[in-house]
């Protein structure tokens, strides 16, 4: 039998279909016409018809009709669509051959409207869709969250779909049955770039860290009047796998790192208490949740978070707190595509450099050279000098062989700054585990050149 709920790839119709499928399972005795009436009554009676940001000037939201008239007009509209014998063709969403309706912004989001026919390929008066897709779309309000504008999450796995269904449609039905549903569900987030990572983390923990194939897209949109808008954020699969690994093994360290990287106006970071404070009082999560977070933004924009990880590791060292290099390892492995051979070699080079520092009992000299390298040749020179030192000191073991240097330490196509940053995180971890203190003045000298990304 044909599955009318099969996904089409359009996030809006698929979310509406997901909502209708779940709701129809909860009310198996109701026909589709009765389900439309049920939904229309929720929109009108419980939500006071405030779904304009989804359906503009529709039978529900247009103010030419009031109360029960809105419900009656909606039922009539769907009967008309179903009984039409005009516009035979193929549905733009599901591809099925049917008598199509020209859905404008009263029935679909961001789809153009009759005043803007050039939006559509053949200047149709709306997007041409089949009656079943029109019905599915009507249930979209149950599958979105209010987040300033509206938020819709598109996932590619069944687990992701179940997560979003639980968070939106099921929650709506629970509230409706308790009599506490008054509007489209509200999220505690207003900043989409933070919310998408919160959703990803919830999904990862709900799947017990076993979900690896996910790829998440968030549509932060409104179909309202002339302010129509849609911002799209994506957590691609490599970033999703990275977050999955850090939450599985280093969740506490990860959240510490994230916490430090909010930008909270009027607040100061307290190194003693490890928290954001305003006049000595902690800034609570309700307040900082919607502030800019530079790590989330970097991950969404494809910018490296390694310089931030180096700075964080250094501050942890100064505070004599644990440093967990696994976050940096997972990042270069999953997101930057660094091979395990390369990671092992950089780790081993870090270990050998640390031994030389210990032999000389001079940590500052080498750290300044390595961390201060802002160009590829400076990093190469710093490492070559250490290799030379190793040789002249009479150490039998070499730091790196010629083949390792060419194939793994500085291979073609790998950005040299990533090697420097990973090496530094390893060294900071070593310094911490060796309980080596570097005084603040020394560290401050090597503080800021990390932002530079010059060179090859
Ligand atoms: Zn269709």
Boltz pocket constraint, residues with backbone or C-beta under 6 A from the ligand:
constraints:
  - pocket:
      binder: B
      contacts: [[A, 91], [A, 92], [A, 93], [A, 94], [A, 95], [A, 96], [A, 129], [A, 130], [A, 131], [A, 132], [A, 133], [A, 134]]
      max_distance: 6.0
